[in-house]
Amino acid sequence: MPVSPCGDGCLTSGAPSVGVVRRTARLCAALGVVLVALLVAPLLVVLPGRQRVARLVFRGVLAAFGVRLVVHGDLDGSGRGALVVSNHISWLDIVGLNAVRPMRALAKKEIAGWPVLGGLVSRAGNIFLDRERLSTLPATVAELARVLRAGSLVSVTPEGTTWCGRASGRFRPATFQAAIDGGVPVRPVALRYRFADGRETTEPAFIGPESLVESLRRVARLRGLVLEVFVCPEIAPGRAGGRRELAALAEAAVCSALGTAGVLPGIPAPRAAAADRSTRNSLPSRSAGTR
């Protein structure tokens, strides 16, 4: 399995923080949002407006943690399936993506047992991958292709593990085969965390040996955290000659949107040039408020 070299040493220092009372209130609010969502989840099967309710739930989780969401571009699925691929930094990634556009996800099976978020993710109809039994990967890819072919958006983190955000891993090609088999486009999405004053931060990263509870507590204490989502142009079916080329195109798009390059030691970075930050900042954006 992919391994990230990121650890505690990657975390930025001097992060603005809130007091103990507010941290506790944030954790309680997030738990409350998730519990309410789990209670109403059975009703969503029969009630209209499921997408809107799901979006409100995930935006509620972000608001509970004091995270402001800023979106550049449009992630509307327009009724067709697509493989949505992004860089992977934090457990907040999947919350942020679903706050933009609720979708299914390919997730490691351990997530189902996570506190606070596990139940919410499980009820969303996600596809779980057993990373300890890679012999099941072909069947998982086949199931993913079937779901994509049926018209669903499915998010995947092809790096295979979390990175700190300053560094990033290669996009593994295996899951891109599902987009090829399903005949659907790939939608690269770049994620970045910063503070309200514009400083980029690695504090939300879920890296190293820390537990999810420790990561939740660290995020809860941050003041002015912003999650930026950059939606890149889609990669149409047939543009790439195979899954490896498709993975490379998606990785290059994400690196270009962030103005970075992949930094796995000893492996050349993607060929795509970094996008000019002024061009990136000119993209239309939407913002969700913070608490």
Secondary structure, 3 states (H helix, E strand, C coil): CCCCCCCHHHCCCCCCECCHHHHHHHHHHHHHHHHHHHHHHHHHCCCCCHHHHHHHHHHHHHHHCCCEEEEECCCCCCCCCEEEEECCCCCHHHHHHHHHCCCEEEEEHHHHHCCCCHHHHHHCCCEEECCCCHHHHHHHHHHHHHHHHCCCEEEECCCCCCCCCCCCCCCCCCCHHHHHHHCCCEEEEEEEEEECCCCECCCCCCCCCCCHHHHHHHHHCECCEEEEEEECCCECCCCCCCHHHHHHHHHHHHHHHHCCCCCCCCCCCCCCCCCCHHHHHCCCEEEECCC
